[in-house]
């Protein structure tokens, strides 16, 4: 199993993770297009980071009425089959971490797909607040 590990205490709020995610997946520098979100806490510096935990038994999977969510056999990331997704938003509402995002009624929801096994957000995080760990069981 592979997953992102987040250490919010190391996050400086540079937003490199969000920028590279949005650029890679949407081709634009738009925070709302990123599958990782940093909420800046200016006064305390304790930023919060919303990200997909690649749950063992994800609520988004259970909520999908058309079985559009599947596990990628190469990366072990939960992904959305956009060809069969009906854009109902059930998965977005079901995620207990708020890590499934909507980009409007016309488009399917999106979430972290671990960038094919090399998460760009982890590579962009020079402060090691985001790391990628692979467990080869």
C-alpha positions in Angstrom: 0.0 0.0 0.0 1.2 3.5 -0.8 0.1 6.7 0.9 1.0 10.3 1.6 2.1 11.1 5.1 1.5 14.7 6.2 3.3 16.5 9.0 1.3 19.7 9.4 3.8 20.9 12.0 6.4 21.1 9.3 4.2 23.0 6.8 5.4 26.5 6.2 2.4 27.5 4.0 4.4 27.9 0.9 1.6 26.3 -1.2 4.1 24.5 -3.5 2.1 21.3 -3.1 -1.2 22.9 -4.2 0.5 24.7 -7.1 2.2 21.7 -8.5 -1.0 19.5 -8.1 -3.2 22.1 -9.9 -0.6 22.6 -12.7 -0.1 18.8 -13.2 -3.8 17.8 -13.2 -5.6 20.9 -14.4 -2.9 22.8 -16.3 -3.5 25.9 -14.3 -2.4 27.6 -11.1 -5.8 27.5 -9.4 -6.1 26.3 -5.7 -9.5 25.0 -6.4 -8.1 22.6 -9.0 -5.7 21.0 -6.5 -6.4 17.6 -4.8 -4.5 18.7 -1.8 -5.6 21.8 0.1 -3.7 23.9 2.7 -5.6 26.2 5.0 -3.2 28.8 6.2 -3.4 29.7 9.9 -1.5 33.0 9.8 -1.3 33.7 13.6 -0.4 30.3 15.0 1.4 28.9 11.9 -0.4 25.6 12.4 -1.6 25.1 8.9 -4.2 22.4 8.2 -3.8 20.1 5.2 -6.7 18.3 3.5 -5.6 15.2 1.5 -6.9 11.8 0.5 -5.8 9.2 3.0 -6.4 6.3 0.5 -8.6 4.6 3.1 -8.7 0.9 3.4 -12.5 0.9 3.2 -13.3 4.3 1.8 -16.7 5.9 2.3 -16.5 7.5 -1.2 -16.4 4.0 -2.6 -19.5 2.9 -0.6 -21.4 6.0 -1.6 -20.9 5.7 -5.3 -24.1 4.5 -6.9 -22.4 3.3 -10.2 -19.2 1.8 -8.9 -17.1 4.5 -10.6 -14.4 4.4 -7.9 -11.8 1.7 -8.2 -8.3 0.9 -6.8 -5.4 1.3 -9.3 -3.5 -2.0 -9.2 -0.2 -0.2 -9.9 -0.3 2.6 -7.4 -3.0 1.3 -5.0 -4.6 4.7 -5.2 -8.4 5.0 -5.3 -9.4 6.6 -8.6 -12.5 7.7 -10.4 -13.6 6.2 -13.7 -14.8 9.4 -15.3 -16.5 7.5 -18.1 -19.1 6.0 -15.8 -19.3 8.6 -13.1 -22.7 10.3 -13.1 -21.5 13.4 -11.3 -24.0 13.0 -8.4 -21.6 14.2 -5.7 -22.3 11.3 -3.3 -18.6 10.6 -3.0 -17.8 14.2 -2.2 -20.5 14.3 0.5 -19.4 10.9 1.9 -15.6 11.6 2.4 -15.1 12.1 6.2 -11.9 14.1 5.5 -13.3 16.4 2.9 -10.7 15.2 0.4 -13.0 14.5 -2.5 -13.6 17.7 -4.5 -16.2 18.9 -6.9 -15.5 21.0 -9.9 -19.1 21.8 -10.8 -22.1 19.8 -11.8 -20.8 19.4 -15.4 -17.6 17.6 -14.4 -16.8 14.5 -12.4 -15.4 15.0 -8.9 -11.7 14.6 -8.3 -9.3 13.4 -5.6 -5.6 12.6 -5.2 -4.5 9.8 -7.5 -0.9 9.7 -6.2 0.3 11.0 -9.5 0.9 7.5 -10.9 3.0 6.5 -7.9 5.2 9.7 -7.8 3.2 12.3 -6.0 4.2 15.7 -7.3 3.1 17.4 -4.0 5.6 15.3 -2.0 8.4 16.1 -4.5 7.6 19.8 -4.3 7.6 19.9 -0.5 11.1 20.9 0.4 10.2 21.0 4.1 9.3 17.3 4.2 5.8 18.1 5.5 4.5 15.8 2.8 6.2 12.5 2.2 5.2 9.4 0.1 5.6 6.0 1.7 5.3 2.7 -0.1 4.7 -0.4 1.8 5.5 -3.4 -0.3 3.7 -6.1 1.7 
